[in-house]
Amino acid sequence: MYKKMSKSIRIFIRKQKAQIRRQFLDVKKQEELIKEMYNKLNPVK
């Protein structure tokens, strides 16, 4: 479960997701990288 993030973090995430989607055509690879990004920003306790 993720807690609500600040506006600047949400903007950063949106830009990173767009960059990942442009770089990788493989949908599974995109999902994996996006999950990895979320885990780096908000590690599960």
N, CA and C of each residue as an Amber inpcrd file, in Angstrom:
protein
   135
   0.8440000  -1.1820000   0.0000000   0.0000000   0.0000000   0.0000000
   0.8860000   1.2410000   0.0000000   0.5250000   2.1740000  -0.8490000
   1.3130000   3.3830000  -0.9740000   0.6170000   4.5320000  -0.2540000
   1.4220000   5.3590000   0.4130000   0.8430000   6.5480000   1.0180000
   0.8070000   7.6650000  -0.0180000   0.0140000   8.6860000   0.2360000
  -0.0970000   9.7990000  -0.7040000   1.2320000  10.5420000  -0.7600000
   1.6720000  10.8070000  -1.9650000   2.9670000  11.4550000  -2.1530000
   2.7720000  12.9250000  -2.4850000   3.8230000  13.7040000  -2.2650000
   3.7490000  15.1310000  -2.5460000   3.5830000  15.3730000  -4.0420000
   3.1710000  16.5700000  -4.3690000   2.9020000  16.9080000  -5.7630000
   4.1630000  16.7810000  -6.6100000   5.2960000  17.2110000  -6.0840000
   6.5400000  17.1490000  -6.8610000   6.9540000  15.7090000  -7.1360000
   6.7290000  14.8200000  -6.1780000   7.0440000  13.4030000  -6.3770000
   6.1220000  12.7920000  -7.4230000   4.8330000  13.1580000  -7.3930000
   3.8840000  12.6360000  -8.3820000   4.2480000  13.0960000  -9.7920000
   4.6980000  14.3460000  -9.9250000   5.1180000  14.8630000 -11.2320000
   6.3530000  14.1060000 -11.7070000   7.3150000  13.8660000 -10.7930000
   8.5230000  13.1190000 -11.1300000   8.1610000  11.7130000 -11.6180000
   7.2490000  11.0460000 -10.9040000   6.8240000   9.6890000 -11.2740000
   6.1820000   9.6940000 -12.6500000   5.3060000  10.6670000 -12.9200000
   4.6320000  10.7460000 -14.2120000   5.6500000  10.8890000 -15.3400000
   6.6640000  11.7390000 -15.1490000   7.6830000  11.9380000 -16.1830000
   8.5360000  10.6920000 -16.3680000   8.8780000  10.0130000 -15.2800000
   9.6830000   8.7980000 -15.3720000   8.9130000   7.6870000 -16.0720000
   7.6200000   7.5530000 -15.7680000   6.8050000   6.5340000 -16.4210000
   6.7270000   6.7910000 -17.9190000   6.5790000   8.0530000 -18.3110000
   6.5240000   8.3970000 -19.7320000   7.8470000   8.0590000 -20.4080000
   8.9400000   8.3380000 -19.7290000  10.2620000   8.0350000 -20.2960000
  10.4480000   6.5270000 -20.4500000  10.0470000   5.7550000 -19.4580000
  10.1580000   4.2940000 -19.5270000   9.3230000   3.7650000 -20.6890000
   8.1130000   4.2870000 -20.8510000   7.2370000   3.8080000 -21.9160000
   7.7740000   4.1570000 -23.3020000   8.4920000   5.2800000 -23.4200000
   9.0940000   5.6380000 -24.7060000  10.3100000   4.7620000 -25.0050000
  11.0720000   4.4020000 -23.9810000  12.3140000   3.6500000 -24.1730000
  12.0700000   2.1870000 -24.5060000  11.0860000   1.5730000 -23.8510000
  10.8860000   0.1330000 -23.9720000   9.5290000  -0.1690000 -24.6060000
   9.5530000  -0.9490000 -25.6670000   8.3070000  -1.3220000 -26.3380000
   7.6340000  -2.5150000 -25.6640000   8.4190000  -3.3360000 -24.9710000
   7.8850000  -4.5240000 -24.3090000   7.0800000  -4.1160000 -23.0710000
   5.7870000  -4.4480000 -23.0530000   4.8920000  -4.0310000 -21.9780000
   5.3180000  -4.6330000 -20.6400000   5.7210000  -5.8910000 -20.6430000
   6.1280000  -6.5330000 -19.3920000   7.3600000  -5.8620000 -18.8010000
   8.2920000  -5.4790000 -19.6510000   9.5030000  -4.7780000 -19.1980000
   9.1230000  -3.4140000 -18.6230000   8.1700000  -2.7310000 -19.2510000
   7.7120000  -1.4360000 -18.7570000   7.1250000  -1.5740000 -17.3540000
   6.2380000  -2.5480000 -17.1850000   5.5970000  -2.7520000 -15.8880000
   6.6200000  -3.0810000 -14.8120000   7.5970000  -3.9070000 -15.1700000
   8.6390000  -4.2960000 -14.2210000   9.4460000  -3.0730000 -13.7760000
   9.8280000  -2.2260000 -14.7190000  10.6210000  -1.0450000 -14.3920000
   9.8210000  -0.0260000 -13.5840000   8.5330000   0.1030000 -13.8890000
   7.6970000   1.0380000 -13.1390000   7.5190000   0.5580000 -11.6980000
   7.2980000  -0.7400000 -11.5100000   7.1970000  -1.2810000 -10.1490000
   8.4980000  -1.0770000  -9.3810000   9.6140000  -1.3020000 -10.0660000
  10.9210000  -1.1100000  -9.4450000  11.1080000   0.3530000  -9.0200000
  10.6650000   1.2810000  -9.8550000  10.7680000   2.7030000  -9.5390000
   9.9370000   3.0300000  -8.2960000   8.6930000   2.5160000  -8.2270000
   7.8580000   2.7580000  -7.0540000   8.5090000   2.1930000  -5.7910000
   9.1000000   1.0130000  -5.8890000   9.7370000   0.4100000  -4.7160000
  10.9410000   1.2160000  -4.2490000  11.6660000   1.8330000  -5.1690000
  12.7960000   2.6770000  -4.7810000  12.3240000   3.9370000  -4.0780000
  11.2170000   4.5180000  -4.5580000  10.7150000   5.7570000  -3.9790000
  10.0000000   5.5360000  -2.6660000   9.3210000   4.4070000  -2.5220000
   8.5010000   4.1510000  -1.3450000   8.6750000   2.6910000  -0.9180000
   9.8090000   2.3680000  -0.2440000  10.0270000   0.9660000   0.1350000
   8.9440000   0.4630000   1.0970000   8.5350000  -0.7750000   0.8910000
   7.5200000  -1.3930000   1.7350000   8.1430000  -1.7200000   3.0810000
   7.4270000  -1.3710000   4.1540000   7.9600000  -1.6020000   5.5030000
   7.5540000  -2.9500000   6.0110000
